[in-house]
Amino acid sequence: MAPTSATEDPTFFRTQARELALKLLYAMDQSGPATMDAQVDDLLAREGNEIRVRDFALELFRGTREAMPELDSALQEAALNWQISRMPCVDRAVLRLGAFELMHMHDVPPRVTINEAVELAKKYSTEKSGSFVNGVLDKVFQTHCPQKV
């Protein structure tokens, strides 16, 4: 039997988790990693999501944070004429999250990762950000994810 609502869709919680992970990455970019350590639990509690959303969001956030030097290197290589530090904060967080999924979460289809990232960019940044995120993540996929091609 097909899901009757979005909340019953088994992939919907992942969409919610990506959005929550984006918020955590954005907050970390604004306040710094040391301050963020003290804020994670409070931010998660305020969001009030179900446990599987919080768990997957934390997995994404922690994985992205841990892999950030590798991710930033791949993103810098893919984002011609852009410096990571000069990108809008939301776009940078979306790109890092998407690059982490592409490069480290092999159970997620690349097109799903890229589409989800584009939608986050459109929702939280600008319409043009969606195209930018799509192009950069597609380049990361093509150059850093040969096992998924």
C-alpha positions in Angstrom: 0.0 0.0 0.0 1.4 3.4 -1.0 1.9 6.1 1.7 -1.1 8.3 2.2 0.7 11.4 3.3 4.1 13.0 3.2 4.8 12.1 6.8 4.2 8.4 6.1 6.6 8.5 3.1 9.8 6.7 4.3 12.0 9.3 2.4 10.2 12.3 3.8 12.0 12.1 7.1 15.3 12.3 5.2 14.1 15.5 3.5 13.3 16.9 7.0 16.6 15.7 8.3 18.5 17.4 5.5 16.7 20.7 6.3 17.6 20.3 10.0 21.2 19.5 9.2 21.4 22.6 7.0 20.2 24.7 9.9 22.8 23.2 12.1 25.6 23.8 9.5 24.4 27.4 9.0 24.4 28.0 12.8 27.9 26.6 13.1 29.1 28.8 10.2 27.6 31.8 12.0 28.7 31.0 15.6 31.8 28.9 15.1 32.4 25.2 15.9 33.2 25.6 19.6 30.0 27.6 20.3 28.0 25.1 18.2 29.0 22.2 20.4 27.1 23.8 23.3 24.1 24.7 21.1 23.4 21.5 19.1 21.1 19.9 21.7 19.2 23.1 22.2 18.7 23.6 18.5 17.5 20.1 18.0 15.1 20.4 20.9 13.6 23.6 19.5 13.0 22.0 16.2 10.9 19.3 17.8 11.3 16.7 15.1 10.8 13.0 15.6 13.8 10.8 16.6 14.7 9.4 13.2 14.8 12.9 11.7 17.1 14.1 14.5 19.3 11.1 14.3 19.8 11.4 10.5 20.3 15.2 10.8 23.0 14.6 13.4 24.6 12.0 11.2 24.7 14.4 8.3 25.8 17.4 10.4 28.6 15.5 12.2 29.8 13.8 9.0 29.8 17.1 7.1 31.7 18.8 9.9 34.3 16.1 10.2 34.9 15.9 6.4 34.8 19.7 5.9 38.4 20.1 4.7 38.0 17.4 2.1 34.5 18.7 1.1 35.8 22.3 0.8 38.6 21.2 -1.4 36.3 19.3 -3.7 33.9 22.2 -3.8 36.6 24.7 -4.5 37.8 22.6 -7.4 34.3 22.4 -8.8 33.2 26.0 -8.2 35.3 27.8 -10.8 35.9 31.4 -10.1 34.4 31.2 -6.6 36.1 31.1 -3.2 34.3 29.0 -0.6 34.7 31.8 2.0 33.0 34.3 -0.3 29.9 32.2 -1.1 26.7 33.1 0.7 26.6 31.2 4.0 23.4 29.2 3.0 24.8 28.2 -0.3 28.1 27.1 1.3 26.2 25.0 3.9 24.0 23.4 1.2 27.0 22.6 -0.9 28.9 21.1 2.0 25.9 18.9 2.9 25.4 17.8 -0.7 29.1 17.0 -1.2 29.1 15.0 2.0 26.2 12.9 0.8 27.7 12.4 -2.6 31.2 11.5 -1.4 30.4 9.5 1.8 26.8 8.2 1.8 26.8 5.5 -0.8 23.2 4.4 -0.1 21.8 7.7 -1.4 21.4 8.0 -5.2 23.4 11.0 -6.5 20.4 12.5 -8.3 18.4 12.4 -5.1 21.2 14.2 -3.2 21.6 16.9 -5.9 17.8 17.4 -6.2 17.4 17.7 -2.4 20.3 20.2 -2.3 18.8 22.3 -5.1 15.5 22.4 -3.4 17.1 23.5 -0.1 19.0 26.2 -1.9 15.8 27.5 -3.6 13.9 27.5 -0.3 16.6 29.1 1.9 18.6 31.2 -0.6 17.7 32.5 -4.0 16.3 31.0 -7.2 19.7 31.4 -8.8 21.3 29.5 -6.0 19.5 26.4 -7.1 21.3 26.4 -10.5 24.6 27.2 -8.9 24.2 24.3 -6.4 23.2 22.0 -9.2 26.2 22.8 -11.3 28.7 22.6 -8.5 27.4 19.3 -7.0 27.1 17.8 -10.5 30.8 18.6 -11.0 31.7 17.1 -7.6 29.8 14.0 -8.5 31.5 13.6 -11.9 35.0 14.2 -10.5 34.9 12.7 -7.0 32.4 9.9 -7.1 33.5 7.4 -9.7 32.0 4.5 -7.7 28.5 6.1 -8.3 28.8 6.9 -12.0 
